[in-house]
Amino acid sequence: MTKDEILLKIREYEKIIIHRHIRPDPDAYGSQGGLAKIIQESFPAKQVFTVGDNEETLLFLNTMDEVPDEMYEGALVIVCDTANQERISDQRYKKGDYLIKIDHHPNEDPYGDLYWVDTGASSTSEMIYELYLFGKSNGLKLTTEAAELLYAGIVGDTGRFLYPSTTDKTFSYASELVKYPFSRNELYDKMYEMKPNMVKLKGYIYQNFEIIGNGVAKVLISKEMLAKYQLRAAEASLLVSSLGNIAGLKAWAFFIEEEDQIRVRLRSKGPVINGIAKKYEGGGHPLAAGASIYSWDTVDSVIADLEAVCTE
Ligand SMILES: [Mn+2]
């Protein structure tokens, strides 16, 4: 029983360092921070740290700890919400004594001494809540702060309970989490507020997306465009779901130019697109995936692949 083994390891170690993926989203922050706060509250004598790059737009959820290399000696390392090792933020995750992966993406890179992967879970935050439920009778404690973090992760990864990954379990856990006295209004305001420049870029996207045929659309965002709107590529990526309610659209791609690559964001309303992501050095979920290309000349080839899966 994996949850059992995870809790045994948590009990066993005095130092626990929790990682998550690069380019973090609310589920990365929520599962990582939520787990940290559950452990800290349940075992006050343990040293618990959260590490990784700080994402400015998510600082309201949690701030990362500065952890010296020596801290990894004899530590338990847990990585949340990260399918493959290259995407783990802070590559020192290998320096610990024991490594656990907790994730809901397809388990293509089953790293760690122990892993718990549930692709049926809406989010890793949902899994962390499940871990808490499992350990509750044995003394695990959930604070309001932890509940808010997990709720934020679930809301983020389900697109506010909209995506098909949302199950009756998701709603049931969410309904338990909202009993904790955090302000949902304040949380939503912080999660969904947009910088004026972002709204303008969204306007540009709505004006300029191209429907190619077979229910496929594309959006190209160049470095110059990002400079014009004074936005980072990571911020532009957040707009990828904005095409979701266009009638007739089955799948679409955002191509966002960065310094060294063009980041591809793929979304679908049915056809499976993570195979395409894999072909272009990426991966992800069946309906939401990401990849990288290195020239604008490759755009047509990605779009042709998208059209092919939309025709099948
Ligand atoms: Mn996730």
Residues whose N, C-alpha, C, O or C-beta is under 5 A from the ligand:
A	BS01	MN	D27 D81 S123 T124 D157
